[in-house]
Amino acid sequence: MGQQQIVPQTMLWLSFASLVLLYSVMLIGVYISASNLGLFCTEWPLCPNGFDFPPPKYFFEHYHRAFVMITGIFIYATTAYAIKKARNTQKYAVVSSIIISFQILLGMLVVNTKLQPLLVAIHLSTGVLLFAMILMTFLSAYKIKEKKPPI
């Protein structure tokens, strides 16, 4: 019978960091929607101030987009690591990378269409799907982390 793969700690930390960052992005995004702050920053991907410290009216949108960039990097890194070192987790990680790419495009469309309600709803629900895939990546890495062969 085939030997069970041991997932390195790095995979656990990458997937957990992606999960925490994604949850933070989701919280900021929901706050922006609930507070009607969604169209202060009409340029995409950056607000008019670029990477500078944002003025108060752009604060939440600016940090939402900055967190998205960081989260995207972590999700893509998790996928690359899963493909290279943790094959048992790679299907969830690859799906996560596909979903975040789609999610970023949806975010652009949400801004460019001035918060068209259907696109906002799709963007929010796709975020939940992305969270589920990152959670599955983490859980699959955790589940097989240290299975030792019988003596």
C-alpha positions as CSV (number, residue, x, y, z in Angstrom):
1,M,0.0,0.0,0.0
2,G,1.2,3.6,-0.7
3,Q,2.9,5.5,2.0
4,Q,1.0,8.5,3.5
5,Q,2.5,11.9,2.7
6,I,3.7,13.9,5.7
7,V,2.7,17.6,5.2
8,P,5.4,20.0,6.4
9,Q,4.6,22.6,9.0
10,T,5.1,25.3,6.4
11,M,2.0,24.2,4.6
12,L,0.0,24.5,7.8
13,W,1.3,28.0,8.5
14,L,0.8,29.2,4.9
15,S,-2.8,27.9,4.8
16,F,-3.6,29.3,8.3
17,A,-2.1,32.7,7.5
18,S,-4.2,32.7,4.3
19,L,-7.3,31.9,6.3
20,V,-6.7,34.6,8.8
21,L,-5.9,37.2,6.2
22,L,-8.9,36.3,4.1
23,Y,-11.2,36.5,7.1
24,S,-9.8,40.0,7.8
25,V,-10.4,41.1,4.2
26,M,-14.0,39.8,4.5
27,L,-14.6,41.7,7.7
28,I,-13.3,44.9,6.2
29,G,-15.3,44.3,3.0
30,V,-18.5,43.7,4.9
31,Y,-17.9,46.8,7.0
32,I,-17.4,48.9,3.8
33,S,-20.7,47.5,2.4
34,A,-22.7,48.0,5.6
35,S,-21.4,51.5,6.1
36,N,-22.0,52.7,2.5
37,L,-18.3,53.5,2.1
38,G,-18.0,51.6,-1.2
39,L,-17.6,54.3,-3.7
40,F,-15.3,56.9,-2.1
41,C,-12.4,55.3,-3.9
42,T,-13.5,55.1,-7.5
43,E,-10.2,54.2,-9.1
44,W,-9.1,50.6,-9.3
45,P,-6.9,49.0,-8.0
46,L,-5.5,51.8,-5.9
47,C,-7.2,54.9,-4.4
48,P,-6.1,58.3,-5.7
49,N,-3.3,58.4,-3.0
50,G,-1.6,55.3,-4.4
51,F,0.5,53.5,-1.8
52,D,0.7,56.6,0.5
53,F,-1.1,56.8,3.8
54,P,-4.8,57.3,2.9
55,P,-6.9,60.3,3.9
56,P,-9.7,59.4,6.3
57,K,-12.4,59.2,3.6
58,Y,-10.4,56.4,1.7
59,F,-9.1,54.6,4.8
60,F,-11.2,51.4,4.8
61,E,-11.3,51.0,1.0
62,H,-7.5,51.6,0.9
63,Y,-6.8,49.0,3.5
64,H,-9.3,46.5,2.1
65,R,-7.4,46.6,-1.2
66,A,-4.0,46.4,0.4
67,F,-5.1,43.4,2.5
68,V,-6.5,41.8,-0.7
69,M,-3.0,42.1,-2.4
70,I,-1.3,40.6,0.6
71,T,-3.9,37.8,0.9
72,G,-3.7,37.0,-2.8
73,I,0.1,36.6,-2.4
74,F,-0.4,34.3,0.5
75,I,-3.0,32.2,-1.3
76,Y,-0.9,31.9,-4.4
77,A,2.2,31.0,-2.3
78,T,0.1,28.3,-0.5
79,T,-0.9,26.9,-3.9
80,A,2.7,26.8,-5.1
81,Y,3.8,25.2,-2.0
82,A,1.0,22.6,-2.1
83,I,1.8,21.7,-5.7
84,K,5.5,21.3,-4.8
85,K,5.5,19.8,-1.3
86,A,2.0,18.9,-0.1
87,R,0.2,17.1,-2.9
88,N,-2.7,15.9,-0.7
89,T,-3.8,19.5,-0.2
90,Q,-3.2,20.8,-3.8
91,K,-6.7,20.4,-5.2
92,Y,-8.2,22.7,-2.6
93,A,-5.3,25.1,-3.0
94,V,-5.5,25.2,-6.8
95,V,-9.3,25.9,-6.6
96,S,-8.6,28.7,-4.1
97,S,-6.1,30.3,-6.5
98,I,-8.7,30.1,-9.3
99,I,-11.4,31.6,-7.1
100,I,-9.2,34.5,-5.8
101,S,-8.3,35.4,-9.3
102,F,-12.0,35.5,-10.2
103,Q,-12.8,37.4,-7.0
104,I,-10.2,40.1,-7.8
105,L,-11.8,40.6,-11.2
106,L,-15.2,40.8,-9.5
107,G,-13.9,43.4,-7.1
108,M,-12.8,45.5,-10.1
109,L,-16.2,45.1,-11.7
110,V,-17.9,46.1,-8.5
111,V,-15.9,49.3,-8.4
112,N,-16.2,50.1,-12.1
113,T,-20.0,49.5,-12.2
114,K,-20.5,51.7,-9.2
115,L,-21.7,48.9,-6.9
116,Q,-24.1,47.1,-9.2
117,P,-26.2,45.1,-6.7
118,L,-25.9,41.7,-8.5
119,L,-22.2,42.0,-8.8
120,V,-21.9,43.0,-5.1
121,A,-23.9,39.9,-4.2
122,I,-21.8,37.6,-6.4
123,H,-18.6,39.2,-5.0
124,L,-19.7,38.6,-1.4
125,S,-20.9,35.1,-1.9
126,T,-17.7,34.2,-3.9
127,G,-15.8,35.4,-0.8
128,V,-17.6,32.8,1.3
129,L,-16.7,30.1,-1.2
130,L,-13.1,31.2,-1.2
131,F,-13.0,31.0,2.6
132,A,-14.4,27.5,2.4
133,M,-11.7,26.4,0.0
134,I,-8.9,27.9,2.1
135,L,-10.4,26.3,5.2
136,M,-10.5,22.9,3.4
137,T,-6.8,23.5,2.4
138,F,-5.9,24.1,6.0
139,L,-8.0,21.2,7.3
140,S,-6.6,18.7,4.8
141,A,-3.0,19.8,5.7
142,Y,-3.8,19.5,9.4
143,K,-5.4,16.1,9.1
144,I,-2.4,14.5,7.5
145,K,0.3,16.6,9.2
146,E,1.9,14.0,11.4
147,K,0.5,10.6,10.6
148,K,3.2,8.1,11.5
149,P,3.5,4.7,10.0
150,P,2.7,1.8,12.4
151,I,5.7,0.2,14.1
